[in-house]
Amino acid sequence: MKDHREHQLAAQATGRAIRAIQDQLQGRQRSESDETVARRREFFALLDVYRERLFSSIEEAVKRKERIFYPATVPGFASRCDKIFNIGVGAYSHEILNAWLYANDLKHVFHAEPGGVIRW
């Protein structure tokens, strides 16, 4: 009986933590500028267009026993990122890439990091 109660308390705590994080994310999104919202939409659309090429390249990296991939190495991707983010050298927001991974139920496998890398 004690194990069941401890399990139930842990599940409730997990649920509360998830709700708190979701509330925090929604609050952050509500306070974003129109420019940030537009960049996110444009970058999500770019990721959708490049999805097959990005993941085919990740598949090749896995075959080489690598655990990271630089999306800027996909032909055309870096220049499109430059048009969206205006940072140069194909840089993009790793936070927006992580949001796209989360939205596509891929965050449990892939993680975008500063410096333009996806790690798994």
N, C-alpha and C positions, 0 to 999 in steps of 0.2 A: 504494500500500500504506500509506503514511504517513497519508493522509487517512482511510482506513478505520479505522486504529488510533486516531487522534484522535477520530473520531466515536464509536467504541466506548467510549473512556474517558469522553467527555462523557456518553454515555447511562448508563454505570454510575454516574457522579457524580450525575446527575439522579435515578436510582433510589434511591441511598443518601439523598439529601436528602429525597425524598418519604417514604421509610420513617421517617426521623428525625422529620419533621413529624408523621406519623401516630402514631408512638409518643408524642410530646409531647402531642398532642391526647387520646389515650387515657388517658395519665397524668393529665391535667387533669380529664377526665371522671370518672375513678375517684375523685378527691379531692373532687368536688362534693358539696355538701350535698343532703339529700333534698329540701329546699325548692327548690333550683336545678334539680334534675332534674324536679320537678313543674312548675315554671314553664316549662321548656323544652318539656315534653310538651304543656302547655296552650297555649303560644304556637304551637307547630307545628300543633296542631289548629286554632287560630284562623286561622292563615295558610292552611291547607288549605281552610277554609270560605270565606275571603275571596279566595282565589286569583283567581277569574274577575273579581271587581270590582277588585282591585288591578291586575291586568294590563290590563284594559280602560281603567282610568284612566291607566296608563303609556302605553298606545297613544295615548290622546288627547293626553298631554303631548308625545309624539314628533311628532304631527301639528302641534302648536304650535311645533315646533322647539326644545323644551326638552330638557335633558339630566338633569334631576333630578325627583323626585316625592316628595311628603310623604304617606305612607300614612295619617296622622292625618286627612287631608281626606276620606277615604272614610267616608260616613255609618255610624256605629255602631262603626267600628274603634277609634277613640280610647277610647271608654268601655269597650270590652272589654279593651283594653290596660291601662287604669287598674285594672280588677278583677284582672288577672293580676300586674302589677308594682307597683301601689300607689305610683306615682311622681307621677301627675297629668298633665294636659294631653296625654294620649294617648301618653306616652313609653313606650318599650320598649327592650329590650336589642338594640343593633345587632349585637352578637356572636352572639346567638341567631338573629337574622334572617339573618346571613351563614351560619351553620351550616345553616339551612333552605334557603337558596339553594344551598349546596354539595350538600346531600343530594338536591336536586331537579335537579342538574346545570345550575344557572343561574348559578353564581358566575363563570363566564367572561364573562358579559354584564353582570350587575348586581352592585352593591356597596353594602351598607348602611353608613352613616357615623353617627358621633355627631350628635345633633341631630335625629334622626328623618327622615333623607333616604335615598332610594335613588338612586344615580347609575348611569349607563350610558355 
